[in-house]
Amino acid sequence: MRARDLFLVLPLLLALAGTPGAAEAPAPLPTPADTTTLPAENLRASSTVPHPEGVPVDSAREAAWLTALGRLARLAAPEDPDSALRVDAAHPRYELLGWLLESHMDAPSAPKGLVEVHLESPPLHSLGQSPTTLGPAFQVDLDGDGESEEVTAGPDTRLRVHRGDRLIARSAPLGFLEVRSLPGPRGLLEMVRLTRPLAVEAGEPDGAGWARLKVRLLHSEALGGRCAGRMEEVREVRLALTPPQSVPSIELATPQDGQARVPLRGLVRAPQGLAEVQVQLNQAELWRSPPALKGQELKLDLVLDLRPGPNQAWLAVTDQAGLRAERPVLLEGPPRRGPGQGLAVVVGVSENSDDARTVAEALTTKGFSVRSHLGPDATRESILQALDDLARRAHPGDRAVLYYAGSSRPEGDSLSTADEGLLTADELRAWSRRLSGTRLLVVLDTRTAPAGSAAEHWAARSALLDGMAGPDRMLLAGALPSAGPGLTQAFLHAMQGEKDPFTAARQAYPQAVQEASGQAGDPTWPLLRED
């Protein structure tokens, strides 16, 4: 019993003890005053990270802020604190991201060599309410009528367009927050990756009823209290200048995970009339509505045949006015029954041949069937032929590895070959789509990349990885500026104690980040994508 309750009940007990056999019922106890109003609840998280000499204090403070932000996200979404947390458009509480970004930061003084950050969240009862704007409003004429509309970017990462007091357009969320634990050389390291809009830079009409906006995004990442990457990107967003209530919508019942066959039921609506409905599963078309589709609503009742492990369904509805709504759905299929065959393509261009040869030997000892293209043999045609052969041989449940050591091009998302050719992101994306049901690991060690800024190399590798992203994919890339150990040696070291190269790649990432942080000059940090 709490002290407050004892204080209220004690007079009643004393009164009853003094009047034995009393027949009258006691007077009701007064209601405590603090039961009618609950205080606003604020979550708090702190982070103290190292600040080595030579590291800008802003970078160390951002790493501390990201780390504390990840801990705050864990507190706000405690359902499964040991699993990876990703807050984006597919998250059931995607407004959590905007709520987190409104948290108050306090950076007190800290001992030499350390940076300390404290975060306090907004009140929990404000979760889900309309967030404040991020930065100043942007005024631009988006419909060509001579009058400016107001564009704002909210902490929930959506763009909003107002004409006077009326909301006429709203974008999908543009950012995400991801928190996961990765095995490092000295235990688990917490990784926090955040993408958020910084500002709207430009806008213009784009046909009748449409507008095109340019928004600057910031991608930042911290691993184990160290800044592990930072890049700005300008992205174009196309919006329909239509009130949100006129845009198509998708409502789905929550499917059940862990089964081979799962029903997908829901309702799609289009106030301006349905034109087309599409459903995909793992990037393959599952169902498309007939051409003579009519009406404003359509019930969905499909059965999804899920493969073992992660799956992704994707729905899209288009109305008669050309407006479109999309909805990704992440599903977990039945447990894997065991690994299938292992297939690998290993590429080493010019001076990277020795590293690639060592990786090929390590994969062979793990039971993989390896095709190697080293030095002058690493031509564009031979690599594409090897990738095509792997895609034809792979079956659902198999494991596939693509390892590349060579040069990336800062000016574009492509990889160099020995005959001065290029492997483009579009070609790699098309190849990875052929591996539906196959677990894929891609390791790109481009640490001999030509001259260019860290941000340019980071952006080029990020574009390459994003092009191959998808369910059951692990994508790892690095580009260290020196001839030091680099990503390959970290990968090989991890494979010495691991039978699974996928686990080795996950362990190599924090080690490569730690090595990059000690490099002089302008290191380009490793990247990891895992879906």
C-alpha positions as CSV (number, residue, x, y, z in Angstrom):
1,M,0.0,0.0,0.0
2,R,1.3,3.4,-0.9
3,A,1.9,6.0,1.8
4,R,-0.8,8.3,0.4
5,D,-3.4,5.5,0.6
6,L,-2.4,4.6,4.2
7,F,-2.8,8.3,5.2
8,L,-6.3,8.3,3.9
9,V,-7.4,4.9,5.3
10,L,-5.8,5.3,8.8
11,P,-8.4,7.6,10.2
12,L,-11.2,5.2,9.1
13,L,-9.5,2.3,10.8
14,L,-9.0,4.2,14.0
15,A,-12.6,5.2,14.0
16,L,-13.9,1.7,13.5
17,A,-11.5,0.4,16.2
18,G,-13.1,2.8,18.7
19,T,-16.7,1.9,18.0
20,P,-17.1,-1.9,18.1
21,G,-20.3,-3.2,16.7
22,A,-21.2,0.0,14.9
23,A,-24.0,-0.6,12.4
24,E,-23.8,2.6,10.4
25,A,-21.8,2.4,7.2
26,P,-18.7,4.7,7.2
27,A,-18.7,7.8,5.1
28,P,-17.0,7.3,1.6
29,L,-13.4,8.2,1.5
30,P,-12.6,11.4,-0.4
31,T,-11.1,11.0,-3.9
32,P,-7.5,12.1,-4.0
33,A,-7.2,15.3,-5.9
34,D,-4.4,14.1,-8.2
35,T,-6.5,11.3,-9.7
36,T,-8.5,13.7,-11.9
37,T,-5.6,15.2,-13.8
38,L,-2.5,13.3,-14.8
39,P,0.7,15.2,-15.2
40,A,2.3,15.5,-18.6
41,E,4.8,12.6,-18.9
42,N,8.2,13.3,-20.6
43,L,10.8,10.7,-21.4
44,R,14.5,11.4,-20.9
45,A,17.6,9.9,-22.5
46,S,21.3,10.8,-22.2
47,S,24.4,10.0,-24.1
48,T,28.1,10.7,-23.5
49,V,30.5,10.0,-26.4
50,P,34.2,10.3,-26.9
51,H,35.6,13.5,-28.4
52,P,39.1,12.6,-29.7
53,E,41.5,15.3,-30.7
54,G,41.0,16.4,-34.3
55,V,37.3,15.6,-34.4
56,P,35.1,18.7,-34.7
57,V,33.0,19.2,-31.7
58,D,29.9,19.5,-33.9
59,S,30.4,16.0,-35.2
60,A,30.9,14.6,-31.7
61,R,27.8,16.4,-30.5
62,E,25.7,15.1,-33.4
63,A,26.9,11.6,-32.7
64,A,25.8,12.1,-29.0
65,W,22.5,13.5,-30.2
66,L,21.8,10.6,-32.5
67,T,22.7,8.1,-29.9
68,A,20.4,9.7,-27.3
69,L,17.7,10.0,-30.0
70,G,17.9,6.2,-30.5
71,R,17.6,5.6,-26.8
72,L,14.6,7.9,-26.6
73,A,13.0,6.0,-29.5
74,R,13.5,2.7,-27.6
75,L,11.8,4.2,-24.6
76,A,8.8,5.4,-26.7
77,A,8.5,2.1,-28.5
78,P,9.3,-0.6,-25.9
79,E,7.4,-3.5,-27.5
80,D,10.6,-5.4,-28.4
81,P,13.7,-3.5,-27.3
82,D,16.1,-6.1,-28.6
83,S,14.9,-6.0,-32.2
84,A,15.7,-3.4,-34.9
85,L,13.4,-0.4,-34.8
86,R,12.6,1.5,-37.9
87,V,10.2,4.4,-37.9
88,D,9.0,5.4,-41.4
89,A,5.9,5.4,-43.5
90,A,5.3,1.7,-42.9
91,H,5.6,2.0,-39.1
92,P,2.2,1.8,-37.3
93,R,3.0,5.0,-35.4
94,Y,5.0,6.9,-38.1
95,E,4.2,10.2,-36.2
96,L,6.7,9.0,-33.6
97,L,9.5,10.5,-35.7
98,G,8.1,14.0,-35.6
99,W,7.5,13.7,-31.9
100,L,11.1,12.6,-31.4
101,L,12.5,15.5,-33.4
102,E,10.6,17.9,-31.2
103,S,12.5,16.7,-28.1
104,H,14.5,19.3,-26.2
105,M,18.3,19.0,-26.2
106,D,20.6,20.1,-23.4
107,A,24.4,19.9,-24.0
108,P,26.0,20.6,-20.7
109,S,29.7,21.0,-20.1
110,A,31.6,17.7,-20.0
111,P,35.1,16.5,-19.0
112,K,37.9,16.9,-21.5
113,G,37.7,14.4,-24.4
114,L,33.9,13.8,-23.9
115,V,30.7,15.3,-25.2
116,E,27.5,14.9,-23.2
117,V,23.9,15.4,-24.4
118,H,20.6,15.1,-22.6
119,L,17.2,14.8,-24.4
120,E,13.7,15.4,-23.0
121,S,10.8,14.3,-25.1
122,P,7.6,16.3,-25.6
123,P,4.6,15.2,-23.4
124,L,3.5,11.7,-24.3
125,H,-0.1,13.0,-24.7
126,S,1.1,15.1,-27.6
127,L,2.1,12.0,-29.7
128,G,0.1,12.0,-32.8
129,Q,-0.9,15.7,-32.7
130,S,0.0,18.1,-35.5
131,P,3.7,18.8,-35.3
132,T,5.2,22.3,-35.6
133,T,7.0,23.3,-38.8
134,L,10.6,22.6,-39.4
135,G,12.3,25.9,-40.4
136,P,10.7,28.9,-42.0
137,A,7.8,28.6,-44.4
138,F,8.7,28.8,-48.2
139,Q,6.5,31.0,-50.4
140,V,6.2,30.1,-54.1
141,D,3.6,30.1,-56.8
142,L,2.9,26.4,-57.5
143,D,-0.2,26.7,-59.7
144,G,0.8,29.6,-62.0
145,D,-2.1,31.9,-60.9
146,G,0.2,34.7,-59.7
147,E,-0.5,34.0,-56.0
148,S,2.0,32.3,-53.8
149,E,1.3,29.1,-51.8
150,E,3.0,28.4,-48.5
151,V,5.2,25.2,-48.2
152,T,6.3,23.9,-44.8
153,A,8.3,20.9,-43.8
154,G,7.2,19.3,-40.5
155,P,9.3,17.2,-38.1
156,D,7.1,14.2,-39.3
157,T,9.1,14.7,-42.6
158,R,6.0,15.5,-44.6
159,L,5.7,18.6,-46.9
160,R,2.5,20.6,-46.6
161,V,1.2,23.1,-49.1
162,H,-1.3,25.7,-47.9
163,R,-3.4,28.2,-50.0
164,G,-4.5,30.7,-47.4
165,D,-5.8,28.6,-44.5
166,R,-6.7,25.6,-46.7
167,L,-4.4,22.6,-47.0
168,I,-4.2,21.7,-50.6
169,A,-1.3,19.1,-50.7
170,R,0.6,16.9,-48.4
171,S,3.5,14.6,-49.3
172,A,4.4,11.2,-48.0
173,P,7.0,11.0,-45.2
174,L,10.4,11.8,-46.6
175,G,12.6,10.5,-43.7
176,F,13.0,7.7,-41.3
177,L,14.8,6.8,-38.1
178,E,16.4,3.4,-37.7
179,V,17.9,1.9,-34.5
180,R,19.6,-1.5,-34.2
181,S,22.4,-3.3,-32.4
182,L,25.4,-4.6,-34.3
183,P,28.1,-6.9,-33.1
184,G,31.4,-5.0,-32.8
185,P,35.0,-5.9,-31.8
186,R,34.2,-5.4,-28.1
187,G,30.5,-6.3,-27.9
188,L,27.3,-4.9,-29.3
189,L,27.2,-1.4,-30.7
190,E,24.1,0.7,-31.1
191,M,23.6,2.1,-34.6
192,V,21.3,5.0,-35.2
193,R,20.5,6.2,-38.8
194,L,18.3,9.3,-39.4
195,T,17.0,11.0,-42.6
196,R,15.1,14.2,-42.2
197,P,14.3,17.3,-44.3
198,L,16.3,20.5,-43.8
199,A,14.5,23.0,-46.0
200,V,12.4,23.5,-49.1
201,E,14.6,25.1,-51.7
202,A,12.5,25.6,-54.9
203,G,9.1,24.9,-56.4
204,E,7.3,25.3,-59.7
205,P,4.1,24.2,-61.5
206,D,4.3,20.8,-63.2
207,G,1.2,20.5,-65.4
208,A,-2.4,21.1,-64.5
209,G,-3.0,20.4,-60.8
210,W,0.5,19.3,-60.1
211,A,3.6,20.9,-58.5
212,R,7.3,20.0,-58.3
213,L,9.3,20.8,-55.2
214,K,13.0,20.5,-54.3
215,V,13.7,19.7,-50.7
216,R,17.1,19.3,-49.0
217,L,17.5,16.1,-46.9
218,L,20.1,15.3,-44.4
219,H,21.3,11.6,-43.9
220,S,23.3,11.1,-40.7
221,E,24.4,8.0,-38.9
222,A,26.1,7.2,-35.6
223,L,27.6,3.9,-34.5
224,G,28.9,3.2,-31.1
225,G,29.0,6.9,-30.2
226,R,31.0,7.9,-33.3
227,C,29.8,9.8,-36.3
228,A,29.6,7.2,-39.1
229,G,28.4,9.2,-42.0
230,R,26.7,12.5,-43.0
231,M,25.4,13.6,-46.4
232,E,23.0,16.2,-47.8
233,E,20.8,15.4,-50.7
234,V,18.4,17.5,-52.8
235,R,15.3,15.4,-53.8
236,E,12.5,16.3,-56.1
237,V,9.0,15.7,-54.8
238,R,5.9,15.8,-57.1
239,L,2.6,16.7,-55.4
240,A,-1.0,16.8,-56.6
241,L,-2.5,20.2,-55.6
242,T,-5.7,18.5,-54.3
243,P,-7.2,18.5,-50.9
244,P,-6.1,15.3,-49.0
245,Q,-9.7,14.1,-48.7
246,S,-9.7,13.7,-52.5
247,V,-6.6,11.5,-52.7
248,P,-7.0,7.7,-52.9
249,S,-6.6,5.7,-49.6
250,I,-5.7,2.2,-48.6
251,E,-7.0,0.4,-45.5
252,L,-5.7,-3.0,-44.6
253,A,-6.4,-5.5,-41.8
254,T,-3.1,-6.4,-40.0
255,P,-1.8,-9.7,-41.6
256,Q,-0.5,-12.4,-39.3
257,D,3.3,-13.2,-39.5
258,G,5.1,-16.5,-39.4
259,Q,2.9,-18.5,-41.8
260,A,3.4,-19.6,-45.4
261,R,-0.1,-18.5,-46.6
262,V,-1.5,-15.2,-45.3
263,P,-4.8,-13.5,-46.2
264,L,-4.5,-9.9,-47.3
265,R,-7.9,-8.1,-46.7
266,G,-8.7,-4.4,-46.9
267,L,-10.5,-1.6,-48.7
268,V,-9.2,0.9,-51.3
269,R,-11.1,4.2,-51.9
270,A,-10.8,6.8,-54.6
271,P,-13.3,9.7,-54.2
272,Q,-12.7,10.7,-57.9
273,G,-13.2,7.1,-59.1
274,L,-11.0,4.1,-59.3
275,A,-8.8,3.6,-62.3
276,E,-6.3,0.9,-61.4
277,V,-5.3,-1.2,-58.4
278,Q,-2.0,-3.1,-58.2
279,V,-0.6,-5.6,-55.7
280,Q,3.0,-6.9,-55.7
281,L,4.7,-9.4,-53.5
282,N,8.5,-9.4,-53.3
283,Q,8.8,-7.1,-56.3
284,A,6.7,-9.5,-58.5
285,E,3.2,-8.6,-59.6
286,L,0.6,-10.6,-57.8
287,W,-2.7,-9.0,-58.9
288,R,-3.9,-6.1,-61.1
289,S,-7.4,-4.9,-61.4
290,P,-9.3,-5.4,-64.7
291,P,-9.3,-2.5,-67.2
292,A,-13.1,-1.9,-66.8
293,L,-12.7,-1.0,-63.1
294,K,-15.5,1.3,-61.9
295,G,-16.7,2.8,-58.7
296,Q,-15.1,4.5,-55.7
297,E,-14.4,1.5,-53.5
298,L,-12.9,-2.0,-53.9
299,K,-12.6,-4.7,-51.4
300,L,-9.3,-6.7,-51.3
301,D,-9.4,-10.4,-50.4
302,L,-6.1,-12.0,-51.6
303,V,-3.9,-14.8,-50.3
304,L,-0.2,-14.2,-50.1
305,D,2.2,-17.2,-50.5
306,L,5.2,-16.0,-48.3
307,R,8.7,-17.3,-48.6
308,P,10.8,-18.1,-45.5
309,G,12.1,-15.0,-43.8
310,P,11.2,-11.3,-44.6
311,N,8.7,-10.5,-47.3
312,Q,7.3,-7.2,-48.6
313,A,3.9,-6.7,-50.2
314,W,3.2,-3.4,-52.0
315,L,-0.1,-1.9,-53.0
316,A,-0.9,1.0,-55.3
317,V,-4.2,2.6,-56.3
318,T,-4.7,5.2,-59.0
319,D,-7.9,7.2,-59.5
320,Q,-9.5,8.7,-62.6
321,A,-7.6,12.0,-62.1
322,G,-4.2,10.3,-62.1
323,L,-3.7,10.7,-58.3
324,R,-2.0,7.7,-56.7
325,A,-1.6,6.2,-53.2
326,E,1.0,3.5,-52.3
327,R,1.3,1.3,-49.2
328,P,4.2,-1.0,-48.4
329,V,3.5,-4.0,-46.0
330,L,6.4,-5.9,-44.3
331,L,5.6,-9.5,-43.5
332,E,7.6,-12.3,-41.9
333,G,7.2,-15.7,-43.6
334,P,7.7,-19.1,-42.1
335,P,11.1,-19.9,-40.4
336,R,13.9,-20.9,-42.7
337,R,14.4,-24.7,-42.8
338,G,18.2,-24.3,-43.4
339,P,20.5,-22.6,-45.9
340,G,20.4,-23.7,-49.5
341,Q,23.3,-23.7,-51.9
342,G,25.8,-20.8,-51.8
343,L,26.6,-18.9,-55.0
344,A,29.1,-16.1,-55.3
345,V,30.6,-13.7,-57.8
346,V,33.9,-12.1,-56.8
347,V,35.4,-9.1,-58.7
348,G,38.8,-7.5,-58.2
349,V,39.8,-4.6,-60.5
350,S,43.5,-3.8,-61.0
351,E,45.4,-3.5,-57.7
352,N,42.4,-4.9,-55.7
353,S,42.9,-8.4,-57.2
354,D,44.8,-9.8,-54.2
355,D,42.0,-8.7,-51.8
356,A,39.4,-10.3,-54.1
357,R,41.3,-13.5,-54.5
358,T,41.5,-13.9,-50.7
359,V,37.8,-13.3,-50.4
360,A,37.1,-15.9,-53.1
361,E,39.2,-18.5,-51.2
362,A,37.4,-17.7,-47.9
363,L,34.0,-18.1,-49.5
364,T,35.1,-21.4,-51.1
365,T,36.0,-22.8,-47.7
366,K,32.5,-21.8,-46.5
367,G,31.0,-24.1,-49.2
368,F,30.1,-21.4,-51.8
369,S,30.4,-22.0,-55.5
370,V,32.5,-19.0,-56.6
371,R,33.2,-17.4,-59.9
372,S,36.1,-14.9,-59.8
373,H,37.1,-12.2,-62.2
374,L,40.4,-10.6,-61.2
375,G,42.7,-8.0,-62.8
376,P,42.3,-7.7,-66.6
377,D,39.7,-10.5,-66.6
378,A,37.3,-8.2,-64.6
379,T,35.7,-6.8,-67.8
380,R,32.2,-5.4,-68.0
381,E,31.0,-8.3,-70.3
382,S,32.5,-11.0,-68.1
383,I,31.0,-9.6,-64.9
384,L,27.6,-9.2,-66.4
385,Q,27.8,-12.8,-67.7
386,A,28.7,-14.1,-64.3
387,L,25.9,-12.2,-62.6
388,D,23.4,-13.6,-65.2
389,D,24.7,-17.1,-64.6
390,L,24.2,-16.7,-60.8
391,A,20.7,-15.4,-61.2
392,R,19.8,-18.4,-63.5
393,R,21.2,-20.9,-61.0
394,A,19.8,-19.4,-57.8
395,H,16.6,-20.7,-56.3
396,P,14.4,-19.6,-53.3
397,G,16.2,-20.4,-50.1
398,D,19.7,-20.1,-51.6
399,R,22.4,-17.7,-50.5
400,A,24.1,-15.4,-53.0
401,V,27.2,-13.1,-52.5
402,L,28.5,-10.3,-54.8
403,Y,31.9,-9.0,-53.7
404,Y,33.5,-6.1,-55.6
405,A,36.8,-4.4,-55.0
406,G,37.6,-1.5,-57.3
407,S,36.6,2.1,-57.9
408,S,33.3,3.9,-57.8
409,R,32.6,7.1,-59.7
410,P,31.8,10.1,-57.5
411,E,29.8,11.7,-60.3
412,G,27.4,8.8,-60.6
413,D,26.1,5.6,-59.0
414,S,28.3,3.1,-61.0
415,L,31.3,0.8,-60.6
416,S,34.4,0.7,-62.8
417,T,35.6,-2.4,-64.7
418,A,39.0,-3.4,-66.0
419,D,38.2,-2.4,-69.6
420,E,37.1,1.1,-68.5
421,G,33.5,0.2,-68.6
422,L,30.8,0.8,-66.0
423,L,28.4,-1.3,-64.0
424,T,25.4,1.0,-63.4
425,A,23.0,1.1,-60.5
426,D,20.1,0.3,-62.9
427,E,21.9,-2.9,-64.1
428,L,22.6,-4.0,-60.5
429,R,19.0,-3.2,-59.5
430,A,17.6,-5.3,-62.3
431,W,19.9,-8.2,-61.4
432,S,19.0,-8.2,-57.8
433,R,15.3,-8.3,-58.6
434,R,15.8,-11.6,-60.4
435,L,16.9,-13.1,-57.1
436,S,13.5,-13.2,-55.5
437,G,13.5,-15.6,-52.5
438,T,17.3,-15.7,-52.5
439,R,19.2,-14.2,-49.6
440,L,21.7,-11.7,-51.1
441,L,24.8,-10.2,-49.6
442,V,26.6,-7.4,-51.5
443,V,30.0,-6.1,-50.3
444,L,31.5,-3.2,-52.2
445,D,35.1,-2.2,-51.2
446,T,35.8,1.0,-53.2
447,R,38.6,2.3,-51.0
448,T,40.7,3.2,-54.0
449,A,38.1,5.5,-55.4
450,P,39.3,8.5,-57.5
451,A,39.7,12.0,-56.1
452,G,36.5,13.5,-54.7
453,S,35.0,14.7,-51.5
454,A,33.8,12.3,-48.8
455,A,30.2,13.4,-49.3
456,E,30.4,12.6,-53.1
457,H,31.7,9.1,-52.5
458,W,29.2,8.5,-49.7
459,A,26.4,9.7,-52.0
460,A,27.5,7.5,-54.9
461,R,27.7,4.3,-52.7
462,S,24.4,5.1,-51.0
463,A,22.7,5.3,-54.5
464,L,24.2,2.0,-55.5
465,L,23.0,0.3,-52.3
466,D,19.5,1.9,-52.4
467,G,19.2,0.5,-56.0
468,M,19.6,-3.0,-54.7
469,A,17.7,-2.7,-51.4
470,G,14.8,-5.0,-50.7
471,P,13.6,-7.8,-48.5
472,D,16.3,-10.3,-47.4
473,R,19.1,-8.1,-48.6
474,M,22.3,-7.1,-46.7
475,L,24.3,-4.4,-48.5
476,L,27.7,-3.2,-47.2
477,A,30.0,-0.6,-48.8
478,G,33.2,1.2,-47.8
479,A,35.7,3.6,-49.3
480,L,38.6,4.4,-47.1
481,P,41.1,6.9,-48.6
482,S,44.3,5.0,-47.6
483,A,45.8,1.6,-48.3
484,G,45.1,0.6,-44.7
485,P,43.2,-2.5,-43.6
486,G,39.8,-1.3,-44.9
487,L,36.5,-3.0,-45.3
488,T,37.9,-6.2,-46.9
489,Q,40.2,-7.1,-44.1
490,A,37.5,-6.4,-41.5
491,F,35.2,-8.8,-43.5
492,L,37.9,-11.5,-43.8
493,H,38.7,-11.2,-40.1
494,A,35.0,-11.7,-39.1
495,M,34.7,-14.7,-41.5
496,Q,37.5,-16.5,-39.6
497,G,35.2,-17.2,-36.7
498,E,31.9,-17.3,-38.5
499,K,30.4,-19.9,-40.9
500,D,28.0,-17.4,-42.3
501,P,29.3,-14.5,-44.5
502,F,26.2,-12.5,-43.7
503,T,27.0,-12.5,-40.0
504,A,30.6,-11.7,-40.9
505,A,29.5,-8.7,-42.9
506,R,27.4,-7.4,-40.1
507,Q,30.4,-7.7,-37.7
508,A,32.8,-6.1,-40.2
509,Y,30.8,-2.9,-40.4
510,P,31.5,-1.5,-36.9
511,Q,35.1,-2.5,-37.2
512,A,35.5,-0.6,-40.5
513,V,33.8,2.4,-38.9
514,Q,36.3,2.4,-36.1
515,E,39.2,2.2,-38.5
516,A,37.8,5.0,-40.6
517,S,37.5,7.2,-37.6
518,G,41.2,7.1,-37.1
519,Q,42.1,8.0,-40.7
520,A,43.7,11.3,-41.4
521,G,42.3,13.5,-44.2
522,D,38.7,13.1,-45.4
523,P,37.5,9.5,-44.7
524,T,34.4,8.3,-46.4
525,W,32.5,6.2,-43.9
526,P,31.2,2.7,-44.5
527,L,27.5,2.1,-45.2
528,L,25.2,-0.8,-44.2
529,R,21.7,-1.5,-45.5
530,E,19.8,-4.5,-44.2
531,D,16.2,-5.2,-45.0
